Amino acid sequence: MLFDKMSPIAIAEQLGERLKQARLNADLTQAEVASRTGLNRRTILNAEKGCVQLKNLVAILLSLDMLEQINMFLPVQEISPLQLAKLEGKKRQRASRSQKRRLQIKKDKSLW
């Protein structure tokens, strides 16, 4: 299926259909999935229509023993060498005192 030709709503609906098919393949009712996840049946129904919060989707995938699918859906993103080089210049080399703290220390030393 070519997702790049679909609207975000159509993609979400397609993912909801896939979620529903996964539930049916596991031979579970919406109520059973709701019970396993601690969500209500309406939330499961909405997820199967493509309208679900991310944390609820994760709970549903966990209840269907499909959590590993997340790694295929969105693999871990490595930091690119270019981004790493940009961050390297901003890396702190040592701790420094704030201006306010330096003035306080200077003041305290003058009292000795």
DSSP file (Angstrom, degrees, kcal/mol; ACC not computed):
  #  RESIDUE AA STRUCTURE BP1 BP2  ACC     N-H-->O    O-->H-N    N-H-->O    O-->H-N    TCO  KAPPA ALPHA  PHI   PSI    X-CA   Y-CA   Z-CA
    1    1 A M              0   0    0      0, 0.0     2,-1.1     0, 0.0     3,-0.1   0.000 360.0 360.0 360.0 135.1    0.0    0.0    0.0
    2    2 A L    >   +     0   0    0      1,-0.2     3,-1.1     2,-0.1     4,-0.1  -0.746 360.0 177.3 -93.5  95.7    1.4    3.4   -0.9
    3    3 A F  G >  S+     0   0    0     -2,-1.1     3,-2.0     1,-0.2    -1,-0.2   0.788  73.4  71.3 -68.7 -26.6    0.9    5.6    2.1
    4    4 A D  G 3  S+     0   0    0      1,-0.3    -1,-0.2    -3,-0.1    -2,-0.1   0.679  97.3  51.4 -66.5 -14.6    2.6    8.6    0.5
    5    5 A K  G <  S+     0   0    0     -3,-1.1    -1,-0.3     2,-0.1     2,-0.3   0.408 100.2  84.2 -96.5   0.3   -0.5    9.0   -1.8
    6    6 A M  S <  S-     0   0    0     -3,-2.0    -3,-0.0    -4,-0.1     0, 0.0  -0.700  79.4-114.6-107.2 154.8   -2.9    8.9    1.2
    7    7 A S     >  -     0   0    0     -2,-0.3     4,-2.4     1,-0.1     5,-0.2  -0.430  34.5-108.2 -76.7 159.7   -4.1   11.7    3.5
    8    8 A P  H  > S+     0   0    0      0, 0.0     4,-2.4     0, 0.0     5,-0.2   0.873 121.6  52.2 -56.4 -37.2   -3.1   11.5    7.2
    9    9 A I  H  > S+     0   0    0      2,-0.2     4,-2.4     1,-0.2     5,-0.2   0.923 109.1  48.6 -65.8 -43.4   -6.8   10.6    8.0
   10   10 A A  H  > S+     0   0    0      2,-0.2     4,-2.1     1,-0.2    -1,-0.2   0.881 111.5  50.0 -64.6 -37.9   -6.8    7.8    5.5
   11   11 A I  H  X S+     0   0    0     -4,-2.4     4,-2.5     2,-0.2    -2,-0.2   0.928 110.4  49.8 -65.1 -44.6   -3.5    6.4    6.8
   12   12 A A  H  X S+     0   0    0     -4,-2.4     4,-2.2     1,-0.2    -2,-0.2   0.903 111.1  49.6 -61.2 -41.3   -4.9    6.5   10.4
   13   13 A E  H  X S+     0   0    0     -4,-2.4     4,-2.2     2,-0.2    -1,-0.2   0.895 110.1  50.9 -64.0 -39.9   -8.1    4.7    9.3
   14   14 A Q  H  X S+     0   0    0     -4,-2.1     4,-2.1     2,-0.2    -2,-0.2   0.909 110.3  48.9 -64.8 -42.0   -6.0    2.1    7.5
   15   15 A L  H  X S+     0   0    0     -4,-2.5     4,-2.2     1,-0.2    -1,-0.2   0.876 109.2  53.7 -64.7 -36.9   -3.9    1.6   10.7
   16   16 A G  H  X S+     0   0    0     -4,-2.2     4,-2.4     2,-0.2    -2,-0.2   0.903 107.5  50.6 -62.3 -41.8   -7.1    1.3   12.7
   17   17 A E  H  X S+     0   0    0     -4,-2.2     4,-2.5     2,-0.2    -2,-0.2   0.898 110.1  49.8 -62.1 -40.9   -8.3   -1.4   10.3
   18   18 A R  H  X S+     0   0    0     -4,-2.1     4,-2.2     2,-0.2    -2,-0.2   0.886 109.6  51.3 -65.6 -38.1   -5.0   -3.3   10.7
   19   19 A L  H  X S+     0   0    0     -4,-2.2     4,-2.1     2,-0.2    -2,-0.2   0.916 110.2  49.4 -63.9 -42.7   -5.3   -3.0   14.5
   20   20 A K  H  X S+     0   0    0     -4,-2.4     4,-2.6     1,-0.2    -2,-0.2   0.919 110.7  49.8 -61.9 -44.0   -8.9   -4.4   14.3
   21   21 A Q  H  X S+     0   0    0     -4,-2.5     4,-2.7     1,-0.2    -1,-0.2   0.875 108.7  52.6 -64.5 -36.8   -7.7   -7.3   12.1
   22   22 A A  H  X S+     0   0    0     -4,-2.2     4,-1.5     2,-0.2    -1,-0.2   0.897 110.0  48.9 -64.3 -39.6   -4.9   -8.1   14.6
   23   23 A R  H  <>S+     0   0    0     -4,-2.1     5,-1.9     2,-0.2    -2,-0.2   0.928 112.7  47.0 -64.1 -45.1   -7.4   -8.2   17.4
   24   24 A L  H ><5S+     0   0    0     -4,-2.6     3,-1.5     1,-0.2    -2,-0.2   0.891 109.2  54.0 -64.3 -39.3   -9.7  -10.5   15.4
   25   25 A N  H 3<5S+     0   0    0     -4,-2.7    -1,-0.2     1,-0.3    -2,-0.2   0.828 106.9  51.9 -63.6 -30.9   -6.7  -12.7   14.5
   26   26 A A  T 3<5S-     0   0    0     -4,-1.5    -1,-0.3    -5,-0.2    -2,-0.2   0.467 114.7-123.9 -81.6  -0.9   -6.0  -13.0   18.2
   27   27 A D  T < 5 +     0   0    0     -3,-1.5     2,-0.4     1,-0.2    -3,-0.2   0.911  63.1 140.2  58.3  47.0   -9.6  -14.1   18.7
   28   28 A L      < -     0   0    0     -5,-1.9    -1,-0.2     4,-0.0     2,-0.2  -0.920  47.1-133.9-119.9 145.4  -10.3  -11.3   21.2
   29   29 A T     >  -     0   0    0     -2,-0.4     4,-2.2     1,-0.1     5,-0.2  -0.483  30.6-109.5 -85.9 165.4  -13.4   -9.1   21.5
   30   30 A Q  H  > S+     0   0    0      1,-0.2     4,-2.6     2,-0.2     5,-0.2   0.893 121.9  54.5 -60.4 -38.8  -13.1   -5.3   22.0
   31   31 A A  H  > S+     0   0    0      2,-0.2     4,-2.4     1,-0.2    -1,-0.2   0.883 106.8  50.4 -63.3 -38.9  -14.3   -5.9   25.6
   32   32 A E  H  > S+     0   0    0      2,-0.2     4,-2.3     1,-0.2    -1,-0.2   0.912 111.7  46.9 -67.0 -42.1  -11.5   -8.4   26.2
   33   33 A V  H  X S+     0   0    0     -4,-2.2     4,-2.0     2,-0.2     6,-0.3   0.909 111.7  52.2 -64.4 -41.1   -8.9   -6.0   24.9
   34   34 A A  H  X>S+     0   0    0     -4,-2.6     4,-1.9     1,-0.2     5,-1.0   0.916 109.9  48.6 -59.8 -43.8  -10.4   -3.2   27.0
   35   35 A S  H  <5S+     0   0    0     -4,-2.4    -1,-0.2     1,-0.2    -2,-0.2   0.901 111.8  49.3 -63.5 -42.0  -10.2   -5.4   30.0
   36   36 A R  H  <5S+     0   0    0     -4,-2.3    -1,-0.2     1,-0.2    -2,-0.2   0.834 118.7  38.6 -66.2 -33.2   -6.5   -6.3   29.3
   37   37 A T  H  <5S-     0   0    0     -4,-2.0    -1,-0.2    -5,-0.2    -2,-0.2   0.667 103.5-122.0 -93.5 -19.0   -5.5   -2.7   28.8
   38   38 A G  T  <5S+     0   0    0     -4,-1.9     2,-0.2     1,-0.3    -3,-0.2   0.590  75.6 119.5  82.4   9.8   -7.5   -1.0   31.5
   39   39 A L      < -     0   0    0     -5,-1.0    -1,-0.3    -6,-0.3     2,-0.2  -0.556  68.7-103.1 -98.3 168.7   -9.2    1.1   28.8
   40   40 A N    >>  -     0   0    0     -2,-0.2     4,-1.4    -3,-0.1     3,-0.7  -0.557  29.2-111.0 -90.8 163.5  -12.9    1.2   28.0
   41   41 A R  H 3> S+     0   0    0      1,-0.3     4,-2.6     2,-0.2     5,-0.2   0.830 116.1  61.1 -60.9 -33.9  -14.4   -0.5   25.0
   42   42 A R  H 3> S+     0   0    0      1,-0.2     4,-2.6     2,-0.2    -1,-0.3   0.868 101.7  52.8 -62.3 -36.8  -15.2    2.8   23.3
   43   43 A T  H <> S+     0   0    0     -3,-0.7     4,-2.2     2,-0.2    -1,-0.2   0.893 109.6  48.5 -65.7 -39.9  -11.5    3.7   23.3
   44   44 A I  H  X S+     0   0    0     -4,-1.4     4,-2.1     2,-0.2    -2,-0.2   0.923 111.3  50.5 -65.0 -44.1  -10.8    0.3   21.6
   45   45 A L  H  X S+     0   0    0     -4,-2.6     4,-0.6     1,-0.2    -2,-0.2   0.926 111.4  47.9 -58.7 -46.7  -13.5    1.0   19.0
   46   46 A N  H ><>S+     0   0    0     -4,-2.6     5,-2.7     1,-0.2     3,-0.9   0.885 108.4  54.6 -63.5 -38.6  -12.1    4.5   18.3
   47   47 A A  H ><5S+     0   0    0     -4,-2.2     3,-1.4     1,-0.3    -1,-0.2   0.900 105.6  53.0 -60.6 -40.3   -8.6    3.1   17.9
   48   48 A E  H 3<5S+     0   0    0     -4,-2.1    -1,-0.3     1,-0.3    -2,-0.2   0.631 106.4  53.5 -72.3 -12.6  -10.0    0.7   15.3
   49   49 A K  T <<5S-     0   0    0     -3,-0.9    -1,-0.3    -4,-0.6    -2,-0.2   0.435 126.6-101.6 -95.8  -3.1  -11.4    3.6   13.5
   50   50 A G  T < 5S+     0   0    0     -3,-1.4     2,-0.6    -4,-0.4    -3,-0.2   0.602  90.6 113.1  96.2  12.9   -8.0    5.3   13.5
   51   51 A C      < +     0   0    0     -5,-2.7     2,-0.3    -6,-0.1    -2,-0.2  -0.866  40.1 130.6-121.5  96.6   -8.6    7.8   16.3
   52   52 A V        -     0   0    0     -2,-0.6     2,-0.2    -5,-0.1    -8,-0.0  -1.000  54.6-117.0-149.0 143.7   -6.3    6.8   19.2
   53   53 A Q     >  -     0   0    0     -2,-0.3     4,-2.3     1,-0.1     3,-0.4  -0.538  34.6-117.2 -76.1 149.7   -3.9    8.5   21.6
   54   54 A L  H  > S+     0   0    0      1,-0.2     4,-2.3     2,-0.2     5,-0.2   0.888 113.8  51.9 -57.6 -44.0   -0.3    7.2   21.4
   55   55 A K  H  > S+     0   0    0      1,-0.2     4,-1.8     2,-0.2    -1,-0.2   0.853 110.9  49.2 -64.0 -33.2   -0.3    5.8   24.9
   56   56 A N  H  > S+     0   0    0     -3,-0.4     4,-2.4     2,-0.2    -1,-0.2   0.874 108.2  53.3 -72.7 -37.0   -3.5    3.9   24.3
   57   57 A L  H  X S+     0   0    0     -4,-2.3     4,-2.8     2,-0.2     5,-0.2   0.921 108.8  49.9 -61.7 -43.1   -2.1    2.5   21.1
   58   58 A V  H  X S+     0   0    0     -4,-2.3     4,-2.4     1,-0.2    -1,-0.2   0.912 110.2  50.4 -61.7 -42.5    0.9    1.2   23.0
   59   59 A A  H  X S+     0   0    0     -4,-1.8     4,-2.1     2,-0.2    -1,-0.2   0.899 111.7  48.0 -62.5 -40.8   -1.4   -0.3   25.6
   60   60 A I  H  X S+     0   0    0     -4,-2.4     4,-1.6     2,-0.2    -2,-0.2   0.932 111.6  49.0 -66.6 -45.5   -3.4   -2.1   22.9
   61   61 A L  H  <>S+     0   0    0     -4,-2.8     5,-3.4     1,-0.2     6,-0.4   0.892 110.9  51.6 -60.9 -39.0   -0.4   -3.4   21.1
   62   62 A L  H ><5S+     0   0    0     -4,-2.4     3,-1.4     1,-0.2    -1,-0.2   0.913 108.4  50.7 -62.7 -43.0    1.0   -4.7   24.4
   63   63 A S  H 3<5S+     0   0    0     -4,-2.1    -1,-0.2     1,-0.3    -2,-0.2   0.780 111.3  48.5 -67.3 -26.0   -2.3   -6.5   25.1
   64   64 A L  T 3<5S-     0   0    0     -4,-1.6    -1,-0.3    -5,-0.1    -2,-0.2   0.333 114.9-117.7 -92.5   6.0   -2.2   -8.1   21.6
   65   65 A D  T < 5S+     0   0    0     -3,-1.4    -3,-0.2    -5,-0.1    -2,-0.1   0.899  84.0 117.9  56.8  43.6    1.5   -9.1   22.2
   66   66 A M    > < +     0   0    0     -5,-3.4     3,-1.8    -6,-0.1     4,-0.3   0.066  21.1 119.8-124.7  22.1    2.5   -6.9   19.3
   67   67 A L  T >   +     0   0    0     -6,-0.4     3,-1.7     1,-0.3     4,-0.4   0.815  68.4  66.3 -61.8 -30.0    4.7   -4.4   21.1
   68   68 A E  T >> S+     0   0    0      1,-0.3     3,-1.1     2,-0.2     4,-0.8   0.737  83.7  76.2 -63.3 -21.1    7.7   -5.4   18.9
   69   69 A Q  H <> S+     0   0    0     -3,-1.8     4,-2.6     1,-0.3     3,-0.4   0.771  81.1  69.4 -61.1 -24.8    5.8   -4.0   15.9
   70   70 A I  H <> S+     0   0    0     -3,-1.7     4,-3.3    -4,-0.3    -1,-0.3   0.876  92.7  56.8 -62.6 -36.7    6.7   -0.5   17.1
   71   71 A N  H <4 S+     0   0    0     -3,-1.1    -1,-0.2    -4,-0.4    -2,-0.2   0.830 112.0  41.6 -65.1 -30.9   10.4   -1.2   16.2
   72   72 A M  H  < S+     0   0    0     -4,-0.8    -2,-0.2    -3,-0.4    -1,-0.2   0.854 116.3  49.6 -79.5 -36.4    9.3   -1.9   12.6
   73   73 A F  H  < S+     0   0    0     -4,-2.6    -2,-0.2     1,-0.3    -3,-0.2   0.920 135.0   4.9 -67.6 -45.6    6.8    1.0   12.6
   74   74 A L  S  < S-     0   0    0     -4,-3.3    -1,-0.3    -5,-0.2    -2,-0.2  -0.724  81.6-155.6-144.3  88.3    9.3    3.5   13.9
   75   75 A P        -     0   0    0      0, 0.0    -3,-0.1     0, 0.0     2,-0.1  -0.157  38.5 -81.4 -63.1 159.4   12.9    2.2   14.4
   76   76 A V        -     0   0    0      1,-0.1     2,-0.6    -5,-0.1    -5,-0.0  -0.392  48.5-132.0 -59.3 133.0   15.3    3.8   16.8
   77   77 A Q        -     0   0    0     -3,-0.1     2,-0.2    -2,-0.1    -1,-0.1  -0.814  15.2-147.8 -96.5 123.1   16.8    6.9   15.2
   78   78 A E        -     0   0    0     -2,-0.6     2,-0.4     1,-0.1     0, 0.0  -0.522  28.0-102.1 -82.1 153.8   20.6    7.2   15.4
   79   79 A I        -     0   0    0     -2,-0.2    -1,-0.1     1,-0.1     0, 0.0  -0.648  40.3-123.4 -76.4 128.8   22.2   10.7   15.6
   80   80 A S     >  -     0   0    0     -2,-0.4     4,-2.7     1,-0.1     5,-0.2  -0.361  17.8-115.9 -70.4 152.7   23.5   11.6   12.2
   81   81 A P  H  > S+     0   0    0      0, 0.0     4,-2.2     0, 0.0     5,-0.1   0.862 117.4  53.4 -56.9 -35.7   27.3   12.5   12.0
   82   82 A L  H  > S+     0   0    0      2,-0.2     4,-1.8     1,-0.2     5,-0.1   0.932 110.7  44.8 -65.1 -45.7   26.3   16.0   10.9
   83   83 A Q  H  > S+     0   0    0      1,-0.2     4,-2.2     2,-0.2    -1,-0.2   0.887 112.0  53.6 -64.8 -39.3   24.0   16.5   14.0
   84   84 A L  H  X S+     0   0    0     -4,-2.7     4,-2.0     1,-0.2    -1,-0.2   0.893 107.1  51.3 -62.1 -41.2   26.7   14.9   16.2
   85   85 A A  H  X S+     0   0    0     -4,-2.2     4,-1.1     2,-0.2    -1,-0.2   0.884 109.3  50.6 -64.3 -38.7   29.3   17.4   14.9
   86   86 A K  H  < S+     0   0    0     -4,-1.8     4,-0.5     1,-0.2     3,-0.2   0.906 112.8  45.9 -64.8 -41.0   26.9   20.3   15.7
   87   87 A L  H >< S+     0   0    0     -4,-2.2     3,-1.1     1,-0.2     4,-0.5   0.825 102.1  66.3 -70.7 -31.6   26.4   19.0   19.2
   88   88 A E  H >< S+     0   0    0     -4,-2.0     3,-1.2     1,-0.3    -1,-0.2   0.874  96.1  55.4 -60.0 -39.4   30.1   18.5   19.8
   89   89 A G  T 3< S+     0   0    0     -4,-1.1    -1,-0.3     1,-0.2    -2,-0.2   0.745 108.8  48.5 -65.7 -22.7   30.8   22.2   19.6
   90   90 A K  T <  S+     0   0    0     -3,-1.1    -1,-0.2    -4,-0.5    -2,-0.2   0.418  81.5 122.3 -97.6  -0.1   28.3   22.9   22.4
   91   91 A K    <   -     0   0    0     -3,-1.2     2,-0.2    -4,-0.5    -3,-0.0  -0.437  67.2-118.8 -68.0 131.4   29.5   20.2   24.7
   92   92 A R        -     0   0    0     -2,-0.2     3,-0.1     1,-0.1    -1,-0.1  -0.508  21.8-166.7 -71.7 135.6   30.6   21.6   28.1
   93   93 A Q        -     0   0    0      1,-0.3     2,-0.3    -2,-0.2    -1,-0.1   0.793  68.7  -8.6 -91.4 -33.8   34.2   21.0   28.9
   94   94 A R  S    S-     0   0    0      0, 0.0    -1,-0.3     0, 0.0     2,-0.1  -0.976  78.9 -88.0-157.2 164.8   34.0   21.9   32.6
   95   95 A A        -     0   0    0     -2,-0.3     2,-0.4    -3,-0.1    -2,-0.0  -0.468  40.1-164.3 -75.8 149.5   31.7   23.4   35.2
   96   96 A S        -     0   0    0     -2,-0.1     2,-0.2     0, 0.0    -1,-0.0  -0.977  18.6-117.7-134.4 150.6   31.6   27.1   35.7
   97   97 A R        -     0   0    0     -2,-0.4     2,-0.1     1,-0.1     0, 0.0  -0.588  33.2-111.4 -84.7 148.7   30.2   29.2   38.4
   98   98 A S     >  -     0   0    0     -2,-0.2     4,-2.4     1,-0.1     5,-0.2  -0.370  28.1-111.1 -72.4 159.3   27.4   31.7   37.6
   99   99 A Q  H  > S+     0   0    0      1,-0.2     4,-2.1     2,-0.2     5,-0.2   0.895 119.6  52.3 -57.7 -41.8   28.2   35.4   37.8
  100  100 A K  H  > S+     0   0    0      1,-0.2     4,-1.9     2,-0.2    -1,-0.2   0.906 109.6  48.4 -62.5 -42.7   26.0   35.7   40.9
  101  101 A R  H  > S+     0   0    0      2,-0.2     4,-2.3     1,-0.2    -1,-0.2   0.889 109.5  52.9 -66.6 -39.8   27.9   32.9   42.6
  102  102 A R  H  X S+     0   0    0     -4,-2.4     4,-2.4     1,-0.2    -2,-0.2   0.902 109.7  48.8 -61.7 -41.5   31.3   34.4   41.8
  103  103 A L  H  X S+     0   0    0     -4,-2.1     4,-2.4     2,-0.2    -1,-0.2   0.890 110.0  51.6 -66.2 -38.5   30.3   37.7   43.3
  104  104 A Q  H  X S+     0   0    0     -4,-1.9     4,-2.5     2,-0.2    -2,-0.2   0.912 111.2  47.2 -63.9 -43.2   29.0   36.0   46.4
  105  105 A I  H  X S+     0   0    0     -4,-2.3     4,-2.3     2,-0.2    -2,-0.2   0.916 112.1  50.1 -64.6 -43.5   32.3   34.1   46.8
  106  106 A K  H  X S+     0   0    0     -4,-2.4     4,-1.6     1,-0.2    -2,-0.2   0.909 112.2  47.9 -60.6 -42.8   34.3   37.3   46.2
  107  107 A K  H  X S+     0   0    0     -4,-2.4     4,-0.9     1,-0.2    -2,-0.2   0.912 111.0  50.8 -64.8 -43.6   32.2   39.1   48.8
  108  108 A D  H >X S+     0   0    0     -4,-2.5     3,-0.6     1,-0.2     4,-0.5   0.886 108.9  51.5 -62.9 -38.9   32.6   36.3   51.4
  109  109 A K  H >< S+     0   0    0     -4,-2.3     3,-0.9     1,-0.2    -1,-0.2   0.851 104.8  56.4 -66.4 -34.7   36.4   36.3   50.9
  110  110 A S  H 3< S+     0   0    0     -4,-1.6    -1,-0.2     1,-0.2    -2,-0.2   0.734 100.8  59.2 -71.2 -20.3   36.6   40.1   51.5
  111  111 A L  H <<        0   0    0     -4,-0.9    -1,-0.2    -3,-0.6    -2,-0.2   0.670 360.0 360.0 -79.3 -16.9   34.8   39.6   54.9
  112  112 A W    <<        0   0    0     -3,-0.9    -1,-0.2    -4,-0.5    -2,-0.2   0.493 360.0 360.0 -73.7 360.0   37.6   37.3   56.1
